[in-house]
Amino acid sequence: MKVAVESDLFKYISDDSRDDFKDTAFLITDSSKRYLNEAKKRGFVHFITPQELSKYLNIDIKIIGITGTNGKTTTAAMIYSLLLDFGYRVGLLGTRGFFINEIKKRDKGLTTPSLLEIYTAINETKNEGCDYFVMEVSSHAIVQKRIEGLEFALKILTNITSDHLDYHKTLQNYIDTKNSFLNDCDTKKLINKDDTNAKYPFQNTMTYGIETTATFSVKAYSLVDGITAQISYGKEEATFEFALFGKHNLYNALASIGAVKILLDAPLQDIALKFENFGGVLGRMQVVSQKPLIIVDFAHTHDGMEQIFQSFLHRKISVVFGAGGDRDRTKRPKMGYVASKYADKIYITSDNPRSENPLDIIEDIYSGIPNTLRDKLKIVRNENRADSIKCAIENLEHDEILLVLGKGDEKYQIIGEHTIYFDDVEEIQKNIRKNMQ
């Protein structure tokens, strides 16, 4: 990637040694340093570090970073929405893409892109007169130092469960990586106190929690037909309600309210009332149909799935889900087990099988369902995701809820070497129309 800058020494900065070296400085990152000698051979004479980027790109903006296994996207979107509603100009970078003041600038890509892409997005946000830049921070990005040199105004840790063990190798490595995001002493931090895997640095740390007493606490709440909660911060109290489902979204809301309180020091009730304008995030607990009640969510780990299931303990649950190929295999049986704990009907299907045999992935998931439950539950194994959704809808009873999990707002499937168009929401809507005819 190559970006223009204002400097007497060079006109561009690049992290690709193959770029034209004329008037260009080479950015030495954790990923690009292996090509440093090649860059020198090709003719690059100017070299800069990540810590020097802000000087050349004129970065002077408050950055809010959110990491965690689950909740990054929704929490980031909530903070973004609240800041906009308070009249600030804001940029947002993450799984859903890059946005400035509700205008989409780039399509979705990596949760946390390359360092130069991040700085370019921040610079663009700053040039449009923004006050804040909200970004998701993945565990891969932390390890690969894709956030090196960034100065955060606030760091948030939503939770740490289990994911990406194909990359991190052990759960402890993954936990340590997430916690390392909080290692600096000077940055303000906001941490989910209910999460036992989160470490609490003493400096500049505030907490939020539902089950424990925290800086931002929930005094009472209801999760029936949406979320209603009474929250407290010191002597301040506030009540809010909104039409999202699930305890995990109450955590996300509490984190975002806490973040905005830390940033703006606005009255707690004023912040809570702004949630009336937040309509949710596509693919995150997205209600596709009310009658029958069908919800799509991105949950793709056993913990993420359990949080969804626990939101509907008062309903009979039917679920469609799979697991990605060429990724962490250890989570597959856990996903099957957690589905069997809560659902009466289980449709195990494909997600993005990639180079793996979809039937092998399905069997990995199925292996986690206890033998004692296999004959009691309705379990359907079908590698065709469209057929699985169709079958689930055709067999859905009036008192059941259907959860279609794993892909959220993704509009593709990766099967072998091919990427094909596929949208869970469209498949659901198509089958509902057919059933109504």
C-alpha positions as CSV (number, residue, x, y, z in Angstrom):
1,M,0.0,0.0,0.0
2,K,1.2,3.5,-0.9
3,V,-0.1,6.8,0.6
4,A,0.8,10.4,-0.1
5,V,2.3,12.5,2.7
6,E,3.7,16.0,3.2
7,S,7.4,15.9,3.7
8,D,10.5,17.6,2.4
9,L,12.3,14.2,2.1
10,F,9.6,12.1,0.3
11,K,6.1,12.3,-1.1
12,Y,4.8,8.8,-0.3
13,I,5.1,6.0,2.3
14,S,4.8,2.4,1.3
15,D,5.0,-1.0,3.2
16,D,5.5,-2.9,-0.1
17,S,9.1,-3.3,-1.3
18,R,7.9,-3.8,-4.8
19,D,6.5,-0.3,-5.1
20,D,8.3,2.5,-7.0
21,F,11.0,3.8,-4.6
22,K,11.1,7.2,-6.2
23,D,10.1,9.9,-3.6
24,T,8.9,7.1,-1.3
25,A,9.8,6.0,2.2
26,F,9.6,2.4,3.2
27,L,7.6,1.7,6.4
28,I,9.3,-1.0,8.6
29,T,6.6,-2.9,10.3
30,D,6.6,-6.3,12.0
31,S,5.3,-7.8,8.7
32,S,7.3,-5.7,6.2
33,K,10.7,-6.0,8.0
34,R,11.4,-9.3,6.3
35,Y,11.6,-7.3,3.0
36,L,13.9,-4.6,4.3
37,N,17.0,-5.8,2.4
38,E,14.9,-6.2,-0.8
39,A,13.6,-2.7,-0.4
40,K,17.2,-1.4,0.0
41,K,18.3,-3.3,-3.1
42,R,15.4,-1.9,-5.1
43,G,16.5,1.6,-4.3
44,F,14.6,2.8,-1.2
45,V,16.7,5.3,0.7
46,H,14.2,6.6,3.3
47,F,13.0,4.3,6.1
48,I,10.5,5.1,8.9
49,T,9.1,3.3,11.9
50,P,5.4,3.0,13.0
51,Q,6.1,5.5,15.7
52,E,7.0,8.1,13.1
53,L,3.9,7.6,11.0
54,S,1.7,10.0,13.0
55,K,4.2,12.8,12.3
56,Y,3.9,12.4,8.6
57,L,0.2,11.7,8.4
58,N,-0.8,14.4,10.9
59,I,-2.6,12.1,13.3
60,D,-4.3,14.2,16.0
61,I,-7.5,12.5,17.0
62,K,-9.0,10.5,19.9
63,I,-8.8,6.8,19.1
64,I,-11.0,4.2,20.9
65,G,-9.9,0.6,20.5
66,I,-12.1,-2.4,21.4
67,T,-10.8,-6.0,21.7
68,G,-12.5,-9.2,22.9
69,T,-13.6,-12.5,21.6
70,N,-17.2,-11.4,21.2
71,G,-19.0,-8.0,21.1
72,K,-16.3,-5.9,19.3
73,T,-18.4,-5.1,16.3
74,T,-21.6,-4.2,18.3
75,T,-19.8,-2.3,21.0
76,A,-17.9,-0.3,18.4
77,A,-21.1,0.5,16.5
78,M,-22.9,1.5,19.7
79,I,-20.1,3.9,20.7
80,Y,-20.0,5.3,17.2
81,S,-23.8,5.9,17.2
82,L,-23.8,7.5,20.6
83,L,-20.9,9.9,19.7
84,L,-22.7,10.9,16.5
85,D,-25.9,11.5,18.4
86,F,-24.0,13.8,20.8
87,G,-23.1,15.9,17.7
88,Y,-19.5,14.7,17.2
89,R,-18.0,13.7,13.9
90,V,-16.7,10.2,14.1
91,G,-14.9,7.5,12.1
92,L,-15.4,3.7,12.5
93,L,-13.2,0.9,11.3
94,G,-13.8,-2.8,11.8
95,T,-15.4,-6.0,10.6
96,R,-18.2,-4.1,8.8
97,G,-15.8,-1.8,6.9
98,F,-14.7,1.9,7.2
99,F,-17.3,4.6,7.9
100,I,-17.1,8.4,8.5
101,N,-20.2,10.2,9.8
102,E,-22.5,7.4,8.6
103,I,-21.1,7.3,5.1
104,K,-19.4,4.0,4.1
105,K,-15.9,4.7,2.7
106,R,-14.6,1.1,2.3
107,D,-16.2,-2.4,2.3
108,K,-15.5,-4.9,5.0
109,G,-12.1,-6.6,5.1
110,L,-9.9,-7.7,8.0
111,T,-11.3,-6.8,11.4
112,T,-8.0,-4.8,11.9
113,P,-6.2,-4.1,8.6
114,S,-2.5,-3.3,8.0
115,L,-0.9,-0.6,10.0
116,L,-0.6,1.7,7.0
117,E,-4.3,1.1,6.1
118,I,-5.3,2.0,9.7
119,Y,-3.2,5.2,9.7
120,T,-4.6,6.1,6.3
121,A,-8.2,5.7,7.6
122,I,-7.4,7.7,10.7
123,N,-5.8,10.4,8.6
124,E,-8.9,10.5,6.3
125,T,-11.1,10.7,9.4
126,K,-9.1,13.6,10.7
127,N,-9.2,15.5,7.4
128,E,-13.0,15.3,7.5
129,G,-13.0,17.2,10.8
130,C,-13.7,14.2,13.0
131,D,-13.2,14.3,16.8
132,Y,-13.1,10.5,17.4
133,F,-12.0,7.3,15.6
134,V,-13.5,4.0,16.9
135,M,-11.8,0.8,15.8
136,E,-12.0,-3.0,16.5
137,V,-8.7,-4.6,17.5
138,S,-8.3,-8.3,16.7
139,S,-5.9,-10.8,18.5
140,H,-4.1,-11.3,15.2
141,A,-3.5,-7.6,14.9
142,I,-2.0,-7.4,18.5
143,V,0.4,-10.3,17.8
144,Q,1.4,-8.9,14.4
145,K,1.8,-5.4,15.8
146,R,-0.7,-3.8,13.4
147,I,-1.6,-1.2,16.0
148,E,2.0,-0.3,16.8
149,G,2.5,3.4,17.4
150,L,-1.2,4.2,17.8
151,E,-2.0,6.4,20.8
152,F,-5.4,5.4,22.2
153,A,-7.6,7.7,24.3
154,L,-9.5,4.6,25.6
155,K,-9.0,0.8,25.4
156,I,-11.9,-1.6,26.0
157,L,-11.9,-5.3,26.7
158,T,-15.3,-7.0,26.2
159,N,-14.5,-10.6,27.1
160,I,-12.0,-13.4,26.5
161,T,-13.3,-16.9,25.8
162,S,-11.8,-19.2,23.2
163,D,-11.2,-18.6,19.5
164,H,-8.5,-18.7,16.8
165,L,-6.5,-21.5,18.5
166,D,-5.4,-22.6,15.1
167,Y,-3.3,-19.4,15.2
168,H,-2.5,-18.9,18.9
169,K,-2.0,-22.6,19.5
170,T,-3.1,-22.6,23.2
171,L,-6.0,-20.9,25.1
172,Q,-3.4,-19.3,27.5
173,N,-1.6,-17.7,24.5
174,Y,-4.9,-16.3,23.3
175,I,-5.8,-15.0,26.8
176,D,-2.3,-13.4,27.2
177,T,-2.5,-11.8,23.8
178,K,-5.9,-10.1,24.6
179,N,-4.7,-8.9,27.9
180,S,-1.5,-7.5,26.5
181,F,-3.6,-4.9,24.7
182,L,-4.0,-3.3,28.2
183,N,-0.3,-3.4,29.2
184,D,0.5,0.3,28.8
185,C,0.2,2.4,32.0
186,D,-1.0,5.8,30.7
187,T,-4.0,4.9,28.5
188,K,-7.5,4.9,30.1
189,K,-9.1,1.4,30.1
190,L,-12.6,-0.1,30.5
191,I,-12.8,-3.8,31.3
192,N,-15.6,-6.3,31.7
193,K,-15.2,-7.2,35.4
194,D,-17.4,-10.3,35.1
195,D,-14.9,-12.0,32.8
196,T,-12.5,-14.1,34.8
197,N,-9.9,-14.2,32.1
198,A,-9.4,-10.5,32.0
199,K,-6.5,-9.0,34.0
200,Y,-7.0,-5.7,35.7
201,P,-4.1,-3.2,35.4
202,F,-4.3,-0.8,38.4
203,Q,-3.5,2.3,36.4
204,N,-6.3,4.2,34.7
205,T,-8.7,1.2,34.8
206,M,-12.5,1.4,35.1
207,T,-14.8,-1.7,35.0
208,Y,-18.3,-2.6,34.0
209,G,-20.3,-5.7,35.1
210,I,-23.7,-7.2,35.5
211,E,-23.0,-10.0,38.1
212,T,-20.3,-8.0,40.1
213,T,-20.0,-4.6,41.5
214,A,-18.1,-2.4,39.0
215,T,-17.5,1.2,38.1
216,F,-20.5,0.9,35.8
217,S,-23.0,-1.6,37.3
218,V,-26.4,-3.0,36.5
219,K,-28.8,-2.8,39.4
220,A,-31.8,-4.5,37.7
221,Y,-32.6,-5.7,34.2
222,S,-35.1,-7.6,32.1
223,L,-34.4,-9.5,28.8
224,V,-38.0,-10.3,27.9
225,D,-39.0,-8.8,24.5
226,G,-35.9,-6.6,24.4
227,I,-33.7,-5.1,27.1
228,T,-34.6,-2.9,30.0
229,A,-32.0,-2.0,32.6
230,Q,-31.2,0.3,35.5
231,I,-27.5,1.1,35.7
232,S,-25.3,3.1,38.0
233,Y,-22.1,5.0,38.0
234,G,-21.1,6.4,41.4
235,K,-24.1,8.4,42.6
236,E,-25.6,8.6,39.1
237,E,-28.3,6.2,38.0
238,A,-30.0,5.8,34.6
239,T,-32.7,3.6,33.0
240,F,-32.7,2.6,29.4
241,E,-34.5,0.2,27.1
242,F,-34.1,-0.8,23.5
243,A,-35.3,-3.5,21.1
244,L,-32.2,-5.7,21.0
245,F,-32.1,-9.2,22.4
246,G,-29.8,-10.9,24.8
247,K,-27.7,-10.5,27.9
248,H,-24.6,-10.1,25.8
249,N,-26.1,-7.0,24.2
250,L,-26.7,-5.6,27.7
251,Y,-22.9,-6.1,28.3
252,N,-22.3,-4.3,25.0
253,A,-24.6,-1.5,25.9
254,L,-23.0,-1.1,29.4
255,A,-19.5,-1.0,27.8
256,S,-20.5,1.7,25.3
257,I,-22.3,3.8,27.9
258,G,-19.3,3.6,30.1
259,A,-17.0,4.5,27.2
260,V,-19.0,7.6,26.3
261,K,-19.2,8.6,29.9
262,I,-15.4,8.4,30.2
263,L,-14.9,10.3,27.0
264,L,-17.5,13.1,27.4
265,D,-18.5,13.1,31.1
266,A,-22.1,13.7,30.0
267,P,-25.0,12.9,32.4
268,L,-25.5,9.1,32.5
269,Q,-29.2,9.4,31.8
270,D,-28.5,11.5,28.7
271,I,-26.2,8.9,27.3
272,A,-28.7,6.1,28.1
273,L,-31.5,7.9,26.3
274,K,-29.5,8.0,23.1
275,F,-30.0,4.3,22.8
276,E,-33.4,5.0,21.4
277,N,-31.7,5.9,18.1
278,F,-29.6,2.7,17.9
279,G,-31.2,0.1,15.6
280,G,-28.7,-2.6,16.0
281,V,-26.0,-4.1,13.6
282,L,-26.8,-6.1,10.5
283,G,-26.0,-9.8,11.2
284,R,-25.8,-9.3,15.0
285,M,-29.0,-10.6,16.6
286,Q,-30.8,-9.4,13.5
287,V,-34.5,-10.1,13.5
288,V,-35.3,-11.2,10.0
289,S,-38.9,-12.3,10.7
290,Q,-41.2,-11.7,13.7
291,K,-43.8,-14.4,12.8
292,P,-42.2,-16.8,12.8
293,L,-39.4,-15.4,14.9
294,I,-36.2,-15.9,13.0
295,I,-32.9,-14.3,14.0
296,V,-29.5,-14.2,12.3
297,D,-26.3,-13.8,14.2
298,F,-22.5,-14.0,13.6
299,A,-21.9,-16.2,16.7
300,H,-19.2,-18.7,15.6
301,T,-17.8,-19.9,18.9
302,H,-19.4,-22.1,21.6
303,D,-19.3,-19.2,24.0
304,G,-20.9,-16.8,21.5
305,M,-23.6,-19.4,20.7
306,E,-24.3,-19.9,24.4
307,Q,-24.8,-16.2,24.9
308,I,-27.4,-16.3,22.1
309,F,-29.2,-19.4,23.4
310,Q,-29.4,-17.9,26.9
311,S,-31.3,-15.0,25.5
312,F,-34.2,-17.3,24.7
313,L,-34.5,-19.6,27.6
314,H,-38.3,-18.9,27.6
315,R,-38.6,-20.2,24.0
316,K,-38.2,-23.6,22.2
317,I,-35.1,-23.2,20.1
318,S,-34.3,-24.5,16.6
319,V,-30.8,-23.7,15.3
320,V,-28.9,-23.8,12.0
321,F,-25.1,-23.5,12.2
322,G,-21.7,-24.9,11.0
323,A,-18.0,-24.2,11.5
324,G,-15.3,-22.7,9.3
325,G,-12.8,-25.0,7.6
326,D,-9.1,-24.7,7.9
327,R,-9.6,-23.0,11.3
328,D,-9.6,-24.0,15.0
329,R,-11.0,-27.6,15.0
330,T,-11.1,-27.8,18.8
331,K,-14.1,-25.5,19.0
332,R,-16.3,-27.7,16.8
333,P,-17.4,-30.4,19.4
334,K,-17.9,-27.6,21.9
335,M,-20.3,-25.9,19.5
336,G,-22.2,-29.2,19.1
337,Y,-22.4,-29.7,22.8
338,V,-23.7,-26.2,23.6
339,A,-26.3,-26.5,20.9
340,S,-27.5,-29.7,22.4
341,K,-27.8,-28.0,25.8
342,Y,-30.4,-25.5,24.6
343,A,-31.9,-26.4,21.3
344,D,-34.6,-29.0,20.5
345,K,-33.9,-29.0,16.8
346,I,-30.3,-28.9,15.5
347,Y,-29.4,-28.4,11.8
348,I,-25.7,-28.9,11.4
349,T,-24.5,-27.6,8.0
350,S,-21.7,-25.8,6.2
351,D,-20.2,-22.4,7.1
352,N,-17.1,-21.7,5.0
353,P,-15.6,-25.2,4.6
354,R,-12.7,-23.9,2.5
355,S,-10.4,-26.8,1.6
356,E,-11.9,-29.2,4.2
357,N,-14.6,-31.8,3.4
358,P,-17.8,-30.2,4.8
359,L,-19.0,-33.6,6.0
360,D,-15.9,-34.0,8.2
361,I,-16.5,-30.6,9.8
362,I,-20.1,-31.6,10.4
363,E,-19.0,-34.8,12.1
364,D,-16.6,-32.9,14.3
365,I,-19.5,-30.8,15.5
366,Y,-21.8,-33.8,15.9
367,S,-19.2,-35.6,18.0
368,G,-19.7,-33.1,20.8
369,I,-23.4,-34.0,21.2
370,P,-23.7,-36.5,24.1
371,N,-24.9,-39.9,23.1
372,T,-27.8,-39.7,25.6
373,L,-29.2,-36.7,23.7
374,R,-28.8,-37.9,20.1
375,D,-32.0,-39.8,20.0
376,K,-34.0,-37.2,22.0
377,L,-33.3,-34.2,19.8
378,K,-34.1,-33.6,16.2
379,I,-30.6,-33.5,14.5
380,V,-30.3,-33.0,10.8
381,R,-26.8,-33.1,9.1
382,N,-26.7,-31.6,5.6
383,E,-23.7,-29.9,4.0
384,N,-26.0,-27.7,1.9
385,R,-26.7,-24.5,3.9
386,A,-29.6,-23.4,1.7
387,D,-31.3,-26.7,2.1
388,S,-30.7,-26.7,5.9
389,I,-32.3,-23.3,6.2
390,K,-35.2,-24.4,4.1
391,C,-35.8,-27.5,6.1
392,A,-35.6,-25.6,9.4
393,I,-38.2,-23.1,8.3
394,E,-40.5,-25.8,7.0
395,N,-40.4,-27.6,10.3
396,L,-40.6,-24.6,12.5
397,E,-43.5,-24.7,15.0
398,H,-45.4,-21.5,16.0
399,D,-44.0,-21.6,19.5
400,E,-40.3,-22.0,18.4
401,I,-37.6,-19.5,17.5
402,L,-35.1,-20.2,14.7
403,L,-31.6,-19.0,15.1
404,V,-29.3,-19.1,12.1
405,L,-25.8,-18.7,13.4
406,G,-22.2,-18.3,12.2
407,K,-22.2,-16.0,9.2
408,G,-24.2,-12.9,10.2
409,D,-24.2,-10.4,7.4
410,E,-21.6,-12.2,5.3
411,K,-22.8,-12.6,1.7
412,Y,-20.6,-15.5,0.6
413,Q,-19.5,-19.0,1.2
414,I,-15.9,-20.3,0.6
415,I,-16.1,-23.8,-0.7
416,G,-12.9,-25.3,-1.9
417,E,-11.1,-22.6,-4.0
418,H,-14.4,-20.9,-4.9
419,T,-16.2,-18.0,-3.2
420,I,-19.9,-18.1,-4.0
421,Y,-22.7,-15.6,-3.2
422,F,-24.7,-16.7,-0.2
423,D,-26.8,-14.6,2.2
424,D,-28.5,-16.2,5.2
425,V,-31.0,-13.3,5.3
426,E,-32.0,-13.7,1.7
427,E,-32.4,-17.5,2.0
428,I,-34.7,-17.0,5.0
429,Q,-36.8,-14.3,3.4
430,K,-37.1,-16.5,0.2
431,N,-38.4,-19.5,2.1
432,I,-40.8,-17.4,4.2
433,R,-42.4,-16.0,1.0
434,K,-42.7,-19.6,-0.4
435,N,-44.4,-20.8,2.8
436,M,-46.9,-17.9,2.7
437,Q,-48.0,-18.7,-0.9
